[in-house]
Amino acid sequence: MSGQTVLFDINETVLDLSVLKPKFQQYMGSDDYIATWFAMLLHSSTVCLITNTHTDFKSLGLSALESLAGRLGKRLSNQDYQDILSTFAHLPAHPDIEPALVLLREAGFRVVAFSNSSSDLLKAQLSNSGLLTHFDHIISTEQASTFKPAQVAYQFALELLQEPASSARLVAAHDWDTHGALYAGLKAAYVNRFNTTYNTHYLHPDIRGEDMLEVTRKIISARV
């Protein structure tokens, strides 16, 4: 059998960032800038990866907010920035997540939370969303001083889990993350949360779906 351990990306894949909309509407003038901010955050983490710059996701999140506010001509106080960032610990779960996790564990899979969020933030996110008990393990890339999609991030998770890459699968709503997992030797599954085209330059997973339950059923079927 293959794919006995399933690692889940957390932000946007498991947790819904739409709760940030009122904050971005209040401080940035439009909730459309959530996607811009998150893309800036991911861009910064990638730059830090390839230049061996040690930092953390929270600091990068603040820097991205400051840069976005500057571009928009907004003047925010430190308290304003913290008001936005504090919401990140209270993101709700997508409604298809809990039943998907239950299905996987009932089918005998080991389920792992695997995120670029710091260890403390990740635990708070899962606890506040009511999902903490649904995961067998929780892994932050912070523990390895790296970020996904660096190959070392996935290898670190595999070493902690004592799992060969061939029997692990990453589930994500980001094609850069599934690409990173595939490059590191894992399997992957892509949930198309945003109705977007998968990047043609990236490695393509064998499983895709429009929601997590569809993806989960395909993962279970693919194991046999």
Secondary structure, 3 states (H helix, E strand, C coil): CCCCEEEECCECCCECHHHHHHHHHHHHCCCCHHHHHHHHHHHHHHHHHHCCCCCCHHHHHHHHHHHHHHHHCCCCCHHHHHHHHHHHHHCCECCCHHHHHHHHHHCCCEEEEEECCCHHHHHHHHHHCCCHHHCCEEEEHHHHCCCCCCHHHHHHHHHHHCCCHHHEEEEECCHHHHHHHHHCCCEEEEECCCCCCCCCCCCCCCEEECCHHHHHHHHHHHHC
